């Protein structure tokens, strides 16, 4: 499954709805909310940081495997600073910086890559069955 | 996102419906700034009809809670939807906010002062 849209704040609901619809037969309501949250945060990062609010192409690809599924986001904006992708400590209650923390909670693996042609790729993988993320020691 | 605002006994009630995300959280922030600046001491936000809230929505709520504390106002989150509850649990923020199980409970707390 693959979708392409212009990465602006208005496209986020459409991407979330598309992901929700595609995964609704395999995940329960809470798992769906978690995955949709993580994908939404990753896309919001692209809108805000990669394209700096100016928009540009964003391609979302979903691949379902036997054990897990993978969501890949491709954009041609500024490369993400790997340091900025590190989730912050929850002891520091302040606005901002929670998005990458949510992504790290709801996905088992996140990779940031930059292809030779300048395309930025974020790959997020999650097993179909996994422990409740809020029970983990993150 | 739709926002409905009503003056209730001893508090202002804000009912939020739909999605609170990057595109809509600035509007929520504007509403909260307008309300928290007024005389009433308490603000109740009914979140029962919020389908999706992301980190930008949480950021707005954290700012509002901080502002309310600093200026002697009370902010109560009421009747959280399952998605909002999940997000607050994930961020471990349940203890940071005052949360009422339902709207009636929140309004009762306001009347009690």
gemmi code that builds the backbone of each chain (N, CA, C; Angstrom):
import gemmi

chains = {
    "A": [
        ("UNK", (0.838, -1.197, 0.000), (0.000, 0.000, 0.000), (0.878, 1.254, 0.000)),
        ("UNK", (0.566, 2.199, -0.817), (1.394, 3.409, -0.882), (0.518, 4.632, -1.158)),
        ("UNK", (0.780, 5.720, -0.435), (0.042, 6.962, -0.656), (1.065, 8.100, -0.778)),
        ("UNK", (0.750, 9.076, -1.599), (1.596, 10.277, -1.682), (0.719, 11.515, -1.513)),
        ("UNK", (1.212, 12.471, -0.748), (0.452, 13.715, -0.561), (1.435, 14.861, -0.371)),
        ("UNK", (0.905, 16.067, -0.333), (1.742, 17.220, -0.019), (1.844, 17.302, 1.509)),
        ("UNK", (3.085, 17.374, 1.997), (3.292, 17.346, 3.452), (2.955, 18.694, 4.072)),
        ("UNK", (1.676, 18.905, 4.357), (1.286, 20.084, 5.142), (0.445, 19.598, 6.314)),
        ("UNK", (0.154, 20.502, 7.237), (-0.536, 20.071, 8.458), (-1.898, 19.460, 8.138)),
        ("UNK", (-2.507, 19.909, 7.041), (-3.830, 19.407, 6.678), (-3.825, 17.954, 6.211)),
        ("UNK", (-2.658, 17.426, 5.795), (-2.629, 16.046, 5.280), (-2.533, 15.020, 6.410)),
        ("UNK", (-2.247, 15.470, 7.616), (-1.985, 14.521, 8.708), (-3.198, 13.641, 9.012)),
        ("UNK", (-4.391, 14.255, 9.063), (-5.599, 13.478, 9.383), (-5.851, 12.436, 8.295)),
        ("UNK", (-5.600, 12.806, 7.057), (-5.818, 11.876, 5.941), (-4.864, 10.675, 6.053)),
        ("UNK", (-3.603, 10.932, 6.380), (-2.638, 9.829, 6.531), (-3.045, 8.939, 7.704)),
        ("UNK", (-3.402, 9.560, 8.826), (-3.816, 8.765, 10.000), (-5.013, 7.885, 9.666)),
        ("UNK", (-6.007, 8.464, 8.972), (-7.207, 7.697, 8.621), (-6.866, 6.543, 7.682)),
        ("UNK", (-5.957, 6.796, 6.742), (-5.574, 5.749, 5.782), (-4.882, 4.592, 6.495)),
        ("UNK", (-3.963, 4.911, 7.407), (-3.245, 3.871, 8.161), (-4.234, 3.094, 9.043)),
        ("UNK", (-5.124, 3.832, 9.709), (-6.114, 3.191, 10.585), (-6.965, 2.189, 9.798)),
        ("UNK", (-7.413, 2.617, 8.625), (-8.275, 1.763, 7.802), (-7.526, 0.501, 7.368)),
        ("UNK", (-6.267, 0.648, 6.971), (-5.488, -0.477, 6.472), (-5.150, -1.497, 7.563)),
        ("UNK", (-5.029, -1.039, 8.809), (-4.588, -1.946, 9.883), (-5.727, -2.388, 10.794)),
        ("UNK", (-6.935, -1.899, 10.540), (-8.039, -2.129, 11.493), (-8.433, -3.601, 11.612)),
        ("UNK", (-8.142, -4.405, 10.593), (-8.532, -5.822, 10.681), (-7.515, -6.645, 11.471)),
        ("UNK", (-6.330, -6.075, 11.734), (-5.275, -6.853, 12.405), (-4.949, -6.372, 13.823)),
        ("UNK", (-5.379, -5.157, 14.180), (-5.029, -4.592, 15.491), (-6.302, -4.215, 16.242)),
        ("UNK", (-6.241, -4.269, 17.582), (-7.409, -3.827, 18.348), (-7.397, -2.292, 18.450)),
        ("UNK", (-8.438, -1.742, 19.061), (-8.622, -0.282, 19.060), (-7.439, 0.438, 19.708)),
        ("UNK", (-6.930, -0.112, 20.820), (-5.833, 0.560, 21.527), (-4.537, 0.484, 20.709)),
        ("UNK", (-4.279, -0.692, 20.136), (-3.084, -0.839, 19.297), (-3.153, 0.097, 18.087)),
        ("UNK", (-4.349, 0.213, 17.524), (-4.522, 1.127, 16.382), (-4.230, 2.560, 16.791)),
        ("UNK", (-4.763, 2.972, 17.949), (-4.509, 4.337, 18.434), (-3.009, 4.580, 18.602)),
        ("UNK", (-2.289, 3.572, 19.118), (-0.843, 3.722, 19.333), (-0.100, 3.912, 18.006)),
        ("UNK", (-0.407, 3.022, 17.048), (0.293, 3.079, 15.761), (-0.028, 4.389, 15.036)),
        ("UNK", (-1.306, 4.766, 15.070), (-1.723, 6.007, 14.405), (-1.035, 7.212, 15.050)),
        ("UNK", (-0.889, 7.181, 16.367), (-0.172, 8.256, 17.067), (1.278, 8.336, 16.568)),
        ("UNK", (1.949, 7.185, 16.525), (3.361, 7.158, 16.107), (3.547, 7.641, 14.678)),
        ("UNK", (2.692, 7.177, 13.777), (2.796, 7.601, 12.365), (2.502, 9.101, 12.258)),
        ("UNK", (1.488, 9.553, 12.993), (1.138, 10.978, 12.958), (2.288, 11.847, 13.432)),
        ("UNK", (2.980, 11.414, 14.482), (4.111, 12.189, 15.001), (5.260, 12.233, 13.985)),
        ("UNK", (5.519, 11.082, 13.358), (6.609, 11.030, 12.368), (6.289, 11.958, 11.194)),
        ("UNK", (5.023, 11.953, 10.751), (4.630, 12.820, 9.631), (4.666, 14.290, 10.045)),
        ("UNK", (4.254, 14.575, 11.280), (4.281, 15.964, 11.761), (5.724, 16.477, 11.792)),
        ("UNK", (6.671, 15.616, 12.163), (8.092, 15.998, 12.150), (8.540, 16.390, 10.746)),
        ("UNK", (8.064, 15.632, 9.759), (8.434, 15.931, 8.360), (7.839, 17.281, 7.942)),
        ("UNK", (6.563, 17.495, 8.296), (5.897, 18.765, 7.958), (6.650, 19.942, 8.595)),
        ("UNK", (6.971, 19.782, 9.883), (7.566, 20.895, 10.657), (9.046, 21.084, 10.375)),
        ("UNK", (9.801, 19.975, 10.400), (11.265, 20.085, 10.379), (11.877, 19.833, 8.992)),
        ("UNK", (11.449, 18.761, 8.308), (12.060, 18.469, 7.002), (11.648, 19.535, 5.981)),
        ("UNK", (10.352, 19.891, 5.962), (9.877, 20.874, 4.976), (9.678, 22.260, 5.599)),
        ("UNK", (9.888, 22.398, 6.889), (9.773, 23.683, 7.602), (8.470, 24.412, 7.281)),
        ("UNK", (7.387, 23.636, 7.175), (6.069, 24.230, 6.941), (5.805, 24.667, 5.509)),
        ("UNK", (6.802, 24.444, 4.609), (6.616, 24.916, 3.226), (5.991, 23.851, 2.332)),
        ("UNK", (5.881, 22.620, 2.827), (5.278, 21.544, 2.045), (6.249, 20.917, 1.061)),
        ("UNK", (5.845, 19.765, 0.552), (6.662, 18.999, -0.390), (6.135, 17.580, -0.398)),
        ("UNK", (6.623, 16.750, -1.322), (6.048, 15.400, -1.426), (6.372, 14.507, -0.224)),
        ("UNK", (5.364, 13.804, 0.222), (5.526, 12.814, 1.301), (4.860, 11.522, 0.842)),
        ("UNK", (5.653, 10.476, 0.799), (5.120, 9.169, 0.401), (5.099, 8.243, 1.608)),
        ("UNK", (3.959, 7.626, 1.834), (3.780, 6.694, 2.949), (3.577, 5.305, 2.352)),
        ("UNK", (4.396, 4.358, 2.792), (4.254, 2.993, 2.289), (4.054, 2.048, 3.460)),
        ("UNK", (3.081, 1.179, 3.343), (2.798, 0.196, 4.400), (3.018, -1.195, 3.844)),
        ("UNK", (3.828, -1.977, 4.553), (4.070, -3.351, 4.113), (3.768, -4.295, 5.266)),
        ("UNK", (2.854, -5.234, 5.035), (2.456, -6.164, 6.085), (3.179, -7.490, 5.909)),
        ("UNK", (3.899, -7.913, 6.951), (4.575, -9.204, 6.930), (3.847, -10.186, 7.822)),
        ("UNK", (4.408, -11.396, 7.929), (3.777, -12.429, 8.754), (3.892, -12.079, 10.240)),
        ("UNK", (5.073, -11.608, 10.644), (5.333, -11.339, 12.062), (5.143, -9.871, 12.432)),
        ("UNK", (5.368, -9.008, 11.462), (5.334, -7.582, 11.778), (4.874, -6.761, 10.579)),
        ("UNK", (4.802, -5.480, 10.740), (4.500, -4.599, 9.613), (5.459, -3.414, 9.650)),
        ("UNK", (5.641, -2.814, 8.484), (6.617, -1.733, 8.357), (5.947, -0.539, 7.679)),
        ("UNK", (6.186, 0.644, 8.224), (5.677, 1.872, 7.605), (6.879, 2.722, 7.229)),
        ("UNK", (6.947, 3.080, 5.966), (8.087, 3.857, 5.466), (7.588, 5.232, 5.014)),
        ("UNK", (8.283, 6.258, 5.450), (7.936, 7.630, 5.059), (9.091, 8.201, 4.248)),
        ("UNK", (8.805, 8.696, 3.050), (9.862, 9.243, 2.190), (9.585, 10.707, 1.912)),
        ("UNK", (10.594, 11.544, 2.079), (10.422, 12.970, 1.783), (11.720, 13.522, 1.204)),
        ("UNK", (11.628, 14.719, 0.613), (12.808, 15.321, -0.022), (13.164, 16.652, 0.633)),
        ("UNK", (12.823, 16.767, 1.902), (13.141, 17.989, 2.636), (14.519, 17.930, 3.267)),
        ("UNK", (14.702, 18.758, 4.314), (15.995, 18.776, 5.013), (16.203, 17.463, 5.753)),
        ("UNK", (17.436, 16.954, 5.784), (17.660, 15.722, 6.555), (17.450, 15.982, 8.044)),
        ("UNK", (16.937, 14.983, 8.734), (16.731, 15.137, 10.169), (18.055, 15.055, 10.902)),
        ("UNK", (18.203, 15.878, 11.910), (19.374, 15.812, 12.779), (19.191, 14.605, 13.702)),
        ("UNK", (20.095, 13.592, 13.594), (19.913, 12.392, 14.419), (19.825, 12.722, 15.909)),
        ("UNK", (20.544, 13.758, 16.338), (20.490, 14.165, 17.750), (19.101, 14.629, 18.144)),
        ("UNK", (18.405, 15.287, 17.209), (17.071, 15.798, 17.498), (16.040, 14.678, 17.540)),
        ("UNK", (16.416, 13.493, 17.045), (15.481, 12.371, 17.023), (15.486, 11.589, 18.325)),
        ("UNK", (16.414, 11.929, 19.225), (16.489, 11.208, 20.489), (15.346, 11.634, 21.402)),
        ("UNK", (14.558, 10.664, 21.926), (13.479, 11.078, 22.812), (14.014, 11.692, 24.090)),
        ("UNK", (13.313, 12.705, 24.621), (13.784, 13.365, 25.827), (13.285, 12.622, 27.075)),
        ("UNK", (13.845, 12.983, 28.218), (13.423, 12.362, 29.468), (12.034, 12.846, 29.851)),
        ("UNK", (11.225, 11.931, 30.370), (9.872, 12.307, 30.778), (9.861, 13.068, 32.097)),
        ("UNK", (11.001, 13.071, 32.802), (11.053, 13.814, 34.064), (10.970, 15.314, 33.810)),
        ("UNK", (11.320, 15.687, 32.596), (11.333, 17.095, 32.217), (9.984, 17.425, 31.562)),
        ("UNK", (9.023, 17.847, 32.385), (7.684, 18.129, 31.841), (7.681, 19.512, 31.226)),
        ("UNK", (7.648, 19.544, 29.923), (7.591, 20.815, 29.214), (6.964, 20.547, 27.844)),
        ("UNK", (6.408, 21.620, 27.259), (5.825, 21.426, 25.933), (6.904, 21.057, 24.920)),
        ("UNK", (6.575, 20.207, 23.985), (7.501, 19.866, 22.903), (8.408, 18.697, 23.224)),
        ("UNK", (8.896, 18.046, 22.184), (9.848, 16.958, 22.351), (9.241, 15.602, 22.672)),
        ("UNK", (7.913, 15.544, 22.759), (7.277, 14.270, 23.090), (7.049, 13.377, 21.870)),
        ("UNK", (7.029, 13.986, 20.701), (6.690, 13.237, 19.490), (7.612, 12.048, 19.253)),
        ("UNK", (8.932, 12.290, 19.331), (9.879, 11.199, 19.081), (9.822, 10.163, 20.199)),
        ("UNK", (9.472, 10.625, 21.415), (9.299, 9.675, 22.515), (8.134, 8.725, 22.200)),
        ("UNK", (7.008, 9.288, 21.740), (5.858, 8.447, 21.379), (6.233, 7.445, 20.296)),
        ("UNK", (6.979, 7.919, 19.294), (7.383, 7.008, 18.214), (8.202, 5.846, 18.784)),
        ("UNK", (9.126, 6.172, 19.703), (9.986, 5.116, 20.259), (9.178, 4.141, 21.113)),
        ("UNK", (8.064, 4.611, 21.688), (7.218, 3.731, 22.505), (6.418, 2.754, 21.651)),
        ("UNK", (5.911, 3.226, 20.539), (4.927, 2.414, 19.820), (5.523, 1.575, 18.692)),
        ("UNK", (6.798, 1.828, 18.351), (7.432, 0.991, 17.324), (8.607, 0.225, 17.921)),
        ("UNK", (8.845, -0.973, 17.385), (9.957, -1.793, 17.871), (11.280, -1.325, 17.287)),
        ("UNK", (11.234, -0.760, 16.102), (12.474, -0.313, 15.459), (12.181, 0.916, 14.602)),
        ("UNK", (13.068, 1.904, 14.691), (12.936, 3.093, 13.829), (14.296, 3.354, 13.196)),
        ("UNK", (14.309, 3.494, 11.881), (15.573, 3.793, 11.187), (15.422, 5.087, 10.399)),
        ("UNK", (16.472, 5.909, 10.432), (16.499, 7.132, 9.624), (17.593, 6.959, 8.576)),
        ("UNK", (17.250, 7.103, 7.321), (18.232, 6.923, 6.250), (18.171, 8.104, 5.276)),
        ("UNK", (19.272, 8.338, 4.606), (19.275, 9.362, 3.544), (19.866, 8.723, 2.296)),
        ("UNK", (19.091, 8.737, 1.217), (19.520, 8.084, -0.016), (20.400, 9.047, -0.836)),
        ("UNK", (21.229, 8.505, -1.739), (22.167, 9.357, -2.503), (21.463, 10.481, -3.267)),
        ("UNK", (20.210, 10.283, -3.679), (19.509, 11.336, -4.440), (18.884, 12.395, -3.529)),
        ("UNK", (19.143, 12.306, -2.210), (18.649, 13.323, -1.292), (17.309, 12.987, -0.635)),
        ("UNK", (16.774, 11.801, -0.930), (15.506, 11.403, -0.300), (15.761, 10.959, 1.144)),
        ("UNK", (14.959, 11.489, 2.062), (15.042, 11.056, 3.471), (14.015, 9.949, 3.686)),
        ("UNK", (14.435, 8.908, 4.377), (13.539, 7.774, 4.604), (13.478, 7.496, 6.109)),
        ("UNK", (12.270, 7.401, 6.624), (12.061, 6.958, 8.007), (11.335, 5.619, 7.924)),
        ("UNK", (11.913, 4.594, 8.528), (11.288, 3.272, 8.501), (10.920, 2.896, 9.927)),
        ("UNK", (9.643, 2.559, 10.144), (9.165, 2.192, 11.489), (8.563, 0.789, 11.407)),
        ("UNK", (9.040, -0.076, 12.284), (8.595, -1.471, 12.245), (7.967, -1.847, 13.581)),
        ("UNK", (6.912, -2.636, 13.519), (6.256, -3.081, 14.760), (5.757, -4.514, 14.571)),
        ("UNK", (5.942, -5.326, 15.610), (5.410, -6.689, 15.584), (3.889, -6.600, 15.734)),
        ("UNK", (3.181, -7.563, 15.140), (1.722, -7.562, 15.270), (1.308, -7.732, 16.727)),
        ("UNK", (2.087, -8.548, 17.451), (1.783, -8.766, 18.864), (2.967, -8.300, 19.685)),
        ("UNK", (2.723, -7.467, 20.682), (3.817, -6.953, 21.518), (3.249, -6.522, 22.859)),
        ("UNK", (4.126, -6.402, 23.878), (3.650, -5.971, 25.188), (3.134, -4.543, 25.139)),
        ("UNK", (2.314, -4.187, 26.131), (1.799, -2.825, 26.242), (2.968, -1.862, 26.425)),
        ("UNK", (3.137, -0.842, 25.554), (4.318, 0.037, 25.647), (4.429, 0.778, 26.976)),
        ("UNK", (3.291, 1.070, 27.621), (3.399, 1.850, 28.862), (3.904, 0.997, 30.024)),
        ("UNK", (3.953, -0.353, 29.816), (4.501, -1.228, 30.852), (6.022, -1.349, 30.756)),
        ("UNK", (6.603, -0.852, 29.665), (8.049, -0.977, 29.470), (8.815, 0.064, 30.265)),
        ("UNK", (10.116, -0.131, 30.366), (10.978, 0.814, 31.091), (11.677, 1.737, 30.138)),
        ("UNK", (10.954, 2.598, 29.484), (11.589, 3.507, 28.532), (11.906, 4.809, 29.197)),
    ],
    "B": [
        ("UNK", (-11.560, 19.861, 14.034), (-11.773, 20.043, 15.476), (-12.849, 21.113, 15.710)),
        ("UNK", (-13.781, 20.815, 16.586), (-14.787, 21.798, 16.991), (-14.596, 22.118, 18.465)),
        ("UNK", (-14.761, 23.392, 18.805), (-14.643, 23.800, 20.206), (-15.914, 24.534, 20.587)),
        ("UNK", (-16.546, 24.076, 21.660), (-17.742, 24.730, 22.171), (-17.433, 25.289, 23.542)),
        ("UNK", (-17.882, 26.508, 23.783), (-17.558, 27.152, 25.052), (-18.843, 27.573, 25.758)),
        ("UNK", (-18.965, 27.228, 27.041), (-20.161, 27.604, 27.811), (-19.719, 28.110, 29.174)),
        ("UNK", (-20.441, 29.084, 29.671), (-20.212, 29.535, 31.050), (-21.105, 28.692, 31.952)),
        ("UNK", (-20.511, 28.009, 32.892), (-21.268, 27.219, 33.863), (-21.074, 27.838, 35.231)),
        ("UNK", (-21.848, 27.374, 36.183), (-21.721, 27.872, 37.541), (-20.279, 27.655, 38.024)),
        ("UNK", (-19.618, 28.720, 38.371), (-18.276, 28.688, 38.970), (-17.159, 28.288, 38.011)),
        ("UNK", (-17.475, 28.051, 36.749), (-16.382, 27.684, 35.834), (-16.757, 27.955, 34.379)),
        ("UNK", (-15.762, 27.880, 33.538), (-15.976, 27.889, 32.093), (-15.818, 26.444, 31.632)),
        ("UNK", (-16.668, 26.025, 30.706), (-16.577, 24.669, 30.166), (-16.213, 24.753, 28.685)),
        ("UNK", (-15.154, 24.036, 28.328), (-14.725, 23.971, 26.936), (-14.893, 22.522, 26.469)),
        ("UNK", (-15.702, 22.319, 25.449), (-15.887, 20.965, 24.917), (-15.162, 20.879, 23.578)),
        ("UNK", (-14.220, 19.937, 23.495), (-13.416, 19.795, 22.280), (-13.822, 18.502, 21.575)),
        ("UNK", (-14.050, 18.603, 20.276), (-14.440, 17.422, 19.489), (-13.507, 17.270, 18.294)),
        ("UNK", (-13.190, 16.018, 17.943), (-12.385, 15.778, 16.739), (-10.915, 15.559, 17.033)),
        ("UNK", (-10.055, 16.076, 16.163), (-8.613, 15.822, 16.258), (-7.863, 17.065, 16.744)),
        ("UNK", (-6.983, 16.878, 17.720), (-6.091, 17.965, 18.153), (-4.697, 17.594, 17.664)),
        ("UNK", (-4.282, 18.227, 16.580), (-2.969, 17.900, 16.016), (-2.268, 19.183, 15.568)),
        ("UNK", (-1.218, 19.014, 14.781), (-0.420, 20.164, 14.345), (-1.265, 21.249, 13.674)),
        ("UNK", (-2.322, 20.830, 12.956), (-3.117, 21.821, 12.221), (-4.157, 22.501, 13.110)),
        ("UNK", (-4.568, 21.859, 14.198), (-5.663, 22.414, 15.000), (-5.230, 22.907, 16.385)),
        ("UNK", (-4.075, 22.466, 16.885), (-3.674, 22.856, 18.244), (-3.481, 24.382, 18.395)),
        ("UNK", (-3.048, 25.127, 17.340), (-2.971, 26.593, 17.526), (-4.331, 27.211, 17.858)),
        ("UNK", (-5.402, 26.668, 17.280), (-6.741, 27.197, 17.554), (-7.145, 26.892, 19.004)),
        ("UNK", (-6.808, 25.684, 19.473), (-7.101, 25.347, 20.876), (-6.327, 26.278, 21.809)),
        ("UNK", (-5.056, 26.527, 21.471), (-4.231, 27.422, 22.297), (-4.879, 28.809, 22.393)),
        ("UNK", (-5.367, 29.310, 21.262), (-5.985, 30.643, 21.223), (-7.229, 30.674, 22.116)),
        ("UNK", (-8.065, 29.643, 22.031), (-9.255, 29.575, 22.882), (-8.872, 29.577, 24.365)),
        ("UNK", (-7.867, 28.749, 24.706), (-7.468, 28.631, 26.119), (-6.906, 29.954, 26.637)),
        ("UNK", (-6.107, 30.617, 25.806), (-5.537, 31.905, 26.239), (-6.658, 32.902, 26.534)),
        ("UNK", (-7.676, 32.911, 25.672), (-8.790, 33.835, 25.852), (-9.571, 33.561, 27.127)),
        ("UNK", (-9.743, 32.280, 27.423), (-10.546, 31.915, 28.600), (-9.752, 32.103, 29.888)),
        ("UNK", (-8.498, 31.638, 29.896), (-7.711, 31.692, 31.133), (-7.427, 33.129, 31.566)),
        ("UNK", (-7.542, 34.047, 30.612), (-7.296, 35.449, 30.924), (-8.469, 36.091, 31.661)),
        ("UNK", (-9.619, 35.404, 31.692), (-10.814, 36.000, 32.297), (-10.852, 35.765, 33.799)),
        ("UNK", (-11.933, 36.264, 34.397), (-12.002, 36.293, 35.854), (-12.290, 34.948, 36.512)),
        ("UNK", (-13.085, 34.108, 35.836), (-13.498, 32.854, 36.478), (-12.278, 32.054, 36.904)),
        ("UNK", (-12.402, 31.363, 38.005), (-11.216, 30.709, 38.552), (-10.965, 29.341, 37.948)),
        ("UNK", (-12.006, 28.666, 37.468), (-11.821, 27.286, 37.001), (-12.192, 27.129, 35.531)),
        ("UNK", (-11.444, 26.250, 34.890), (-11.753, 25.883, 33.509), (-11.813, 24.363, 33.422)),
        ("UNK", (-12.913, 23.853, 32.868), (-13.059, 22.415, 32.640), (-12.969, 22.166, 31.138)),
        ("UNK", (-12.116, 21.216, 30.740), (-12.036, 20.845, 29.320), (-12.587, 19.430, 29.167)),
        ("UNK", (-13.705, 19.322, 28.480), (-14.322, 18.012, 28.224), (-13.651, 17.407, 26.983)),
        ("UNK", (-12.957, 16.273, 27.195), (-12.192, 15.649, 26.104), (-12.819, 14.326, 25.652)),
        ("UNK", (-14.087, 14.130, 25.993), (-14.736, 12.837, 25.692), (-14.880, 12.599, 24.184)),
        ("UNK", (-14.959, 13.651, 23.392), (-15.180, 13.475, 21.948), (-13.938, 13.764, 21.123)),
        ("UNK", (-12.780, 13.709, 21.777), (-11.527, 13.892, 21.033), (-11.117, 12.542, 20.444)),
        ("UNK", (-11.057, 12.493, 19.125), (-10.726, 11.242, 18.447), (-9.230, 10.991, 18.442)),
        ("UNK", (-8.458, 12.074, 18.313), (-7.001, 11.939, 18.240), (-6.344, 13.182, 18.832)),
        ("UNK", (-5.420, 12.976, 19.752), (-4.614, 14.095, 20.255), (-3.147, 13.688, 20.147)),
        ("UNK", (-2.308, 14.564, 19.597), (-0.889, 14.234, 19.466), (-0.054, 15.107, 20.402)),
        ("UNK", (1.268, 15.090, 20.220), (2.150, 15.808, 21.142), (1.926, 17.325, 21.086)),
        ("UNK", (1.454, 17.842, 19.948), (1.205, 19.291, 19.890), (0.014, 19.655, 20.776)),
        ("UNK", (-0.970, 18.759, 20.866), (-2.113, 18.982, 21.760), (-1.692, 18.916, 23.213)),
        ("UNK", (-0.832, 17.950, 23.534), (-0.331, 17.831, 24.906), (0.459, 19.079, 25.286)),
        ("UNK", (1.244, 19.581, 24.332), (2.037, 20.791, 24.607), (1.117, 21.955, 24.989)),
        ("UNK", (-0.005, 22.089, 24.281), (-0.954, 23.160, 24.592), (-1.537, 22.967, 25.999)),
        ("UNK", (-1.871, 21.731, 26.334), (-2.443, 21.467, 27.666), (-1.409, 21.712, 28.780)),
        ("UNK", (-0.150, 21.345, 28.523), (0.907, 21.598, 29.524), (1.071, 23.104, 29.748)),
        ("UNK", (1.102, 23.856, 28.658), (1.221, 25.327, 28.780), (0.040, 25.885, 29.571)),
        ("UNK", (-1.161, 25.405, 29.264), (-2.360, 25.923, 29.935), (-2.332, 25.595, 31.426)),
        ("UNK", (-1.920, 24.368, 31.761), (-1.845, 23.961, 33.175), (-0.821, 24.834, 33.914)),
        ("UNK", (0.327, 25.051, 33.283), (1.364, 25.893, 33.893), (0.843, 27.313, 34.132)),
        ("UNK", (0.155, 27.851, 33.111), (-0.375, 29.214, 33.193), (-1.414, 29.275, 34.310)),
        ("UNK", (-2.291, 28.281, 34.363), (-3.357, 28.264, 35.370), (-2.761, 28.254, 36.780)),
        ("UNK", (-1.750, 27.432, 36.981), (-1.101, 27.344, 38.312), (-0.491, 28.687, 38.705)),
        ("UNK", (0.203, 29.277, 37.750), (0.911, 30.529, 38.018), (-0.057, 31.647, 38.388)),
        ("UNK", (-1.269, 31.618, 37.812), (-2.214, 32.708, 38.023), (-3.380, 32.317, 38.929)),
        ("UNK", (-3.208, 31.230, 39.664), (-4.220, 30.844, 40.652), (-5.528, 30.352, 40.057)),
        ("UNK", (-5.507, 29.865, 38.827), (-6.699, 29.278, 38.210), (-6.644, 27.763, 38.349)),
        ("UNK", (-7.808, 27.137, 38.210), (-7.825, 25.678, 38.243), (-8.208, 25.149, 36.864)),
        ("UNK", (-7.416, 24.204, 36.359), (-7.709, 23.571, 35.069), (-8.037, 22.105, 35.330)),
        ("UNK", (-9.195, 21.672, 34.847), (-9.607, 20.275, 35.032), (-9.855, 19.626, 33.679)),
        ("UNK", (-9.229, 18.478, 33.444), (-9.527, 17.701, 32.241), (-10.603, 16.699, 32.614)),
        ("UNK", (-11.665, 16.632, 31.816), (-12.782, 15.766, 32.197), (-13.104, 14.755, 31.108)),
        ("UNK", (-13.510, 13.568, 31.569), (-14.096, 12.568, 30.681), (-13.199, 12.272, 29.472)),
        ("UNK", (-11.993, 11.806, 29.760), (-11.015, 11.580, 28.679), (-11.483, 10.481, 27.726)),
        ("UNK", (-11.309, 10.703, 26.438), (-11.570, 9.611, 25.485), (-10.464, 8.560, 25.656)),
        ("UNK", (-10.700, 7.364, 25.124), (-9.690, 6.299, 25.261), (-8.355, 6.734, 24.650)),
        ("UNK", (-8.408, 7.431, 23.511), (-7.163, 7.834, 22.855), (-6.408, 8.853, 23.708)),
        ("UNK", (-7.137, 9.825, 24.264), (-6.475, 10.848, 25.089), (-5.878, 10.186, 26.340)),
        ("UNK", (-6.629, 9.266, 26.928), (-6.110, 8.562, 28.120), (-4.828, 7.811, 27.772)),
        ("UNK", (-4.826, 7.131, 26.626), (-3.645, 6.372, 26.201), (-2.440, 7.303, 26.038)),
        ("UNK", (-2.660, 8.457, 25.405), (-1.547, 9.388, 25.155), (-0.999, 9.939, 26.476)),
        ("UNK", (-1.894, 10.299, 27.393), (-1.426, 10.834, 28.687), (-0.689, 9.762, 29.492)),
        ("UNK", (-1.175, 8.504, 29.391), (-0.489, 7.407, 30.095), (0.898, 7.170, 29.505)),
        ("UNK", (0.966, 7.193, 28.192), (2.247, 6.974, 27.517), (3.259, 8.049, 27.933)),
        ("UNK", (2.776, 9.287, 28.065), (3.655, 10.404, 28.443), (3.832, 10.494, 29.958)),
        ("UNK", (3.152, 9.628, 30.661), (3.169, 9.610, 32.142), (2.815, 10.985, 32.707)),
        ("UNK", (1.744, 11.541, 32.169), (1.320, 12.881, 32.586), (0.014, 12.856, 33.383)),
        ("UNK", (-0.483, 11.656, 33.731), (-1.764, 11.616, 34.464), (-1.654, 12.374, 35.780)),
        ("UNK", (-0.475, 12.300, 36.402), (-0.293, 12.959, 37.693), (-0.056, 14.456, 37.583)),
        ("UNK", (0.294, 14.916, 36.407), (0.579, 16.335, 36.210), (-0.715, 17.144, 36.110)),
        ("UNK", (-1.737, 16.543, 35.488), (-3.011, 17.235, 35.307), (-4.015, 16.811, 36.366)),
        ("UNK", (-4.985, 17.686, 36.652), (-6.142, 17.293, 37.452), (-7.156, 16.700, 36.479)),
        ("UNK", (-7.525, 15.447, 36.719), (-8.396, 14.733, 35.783), (-9.647, 14.247, 36.511)),
        ("UNK", (-10.809, 14.556, 35.965), (-12.073, 14.060, 36.522), (-12.607, 12.971, 35.600)),
        ("UNK", (-13.111, 11.900, 36.197), (-13.608, 10.761, 35.416), (-14.713, 11.175, 34.453)),
        ("UNK", (-15.613, 12.054, 34.948), (-16.708, 12.491, 34.078), (-16.967, 13.984, 34.274)),
        ("UNK", (-17.798, 14.506, 33.408), (-18.059, 15.939, 33.414), (-18.743, 16.372, 34.701)),
        ("UNK", (-19.702, 15.565, 35.159), (-20.433, 15.913, 36.386), (-19.459, 16.040, 37.562)),
        ("UNK", (-18.502, 15.096, 37.624), (-17.504, 15.139, 38.695), (-16.663, 16.404, 38.635)),
        ("UNK", (-16.309, 16.809, 37.425), (-15.505, 18.016, 37.259), (-16.285, 19.254, 37.696)),
        ("UNK", (-17.564, 19.316, 37.296), (-18.383, 20.480, 37.657), (-18.622, 20.516, 39.173)),
        ("UNK", (-18.749, 19.337, 39.763), (-18.929, 19.257, 41.222), (-17.693, 19.834, 41.927)),
        ("UNK", (-16.517, 19.470, 41.423), (-15.264, 19.987, 42.014), (-15.197, 21.511, 41.900)),
        ("UNK", (-15.672, 22.031, 40.774), (-15.663, 23.487, 40.588), (-16.589, 24.164, 41.598)),
        ("UNK", (-17.801, 23.576, 41.767), (-18.769, 24.181, 42.693), (-18.236, 24.161, 44.114)),
        ("UNK", (-17.456, 23.080, 44.416), (-16.920, 22.951, 45.775), (-15.804, 23.973, 46.023)),
        ("UNK", (-15.279, 24.529, 44.941), (-14.262, 25.590, 45.047), (-12.908, 25.094, 45.163)),
    ],
}
model = gemmi.Model(1)
for chain_id, residues in chains.items():
    chain = gemmi.Chain(chain_id)
    for i, (resn, *xyz) in enumerate(residues, 1):
        res = gemmi.Residue()
        res.name, res.seqid = resn, gemmi.SeqId(i, " ")
        for name, pos in zip(("N", "CA", "C"), xyz):
            atom = gemmi.Atom()
            atom.name, atom.element = name, gemmi.Element(name[0])
            atom.pos, atom.b_iso = gemmi.Position(*pos), 0.0
            res.add_atom(atom)
        chain.add_residue(res)
    model.add_chain(chain)
structure = gemmi.Structure()
structure.add_model(model)
structure.setup_entities()
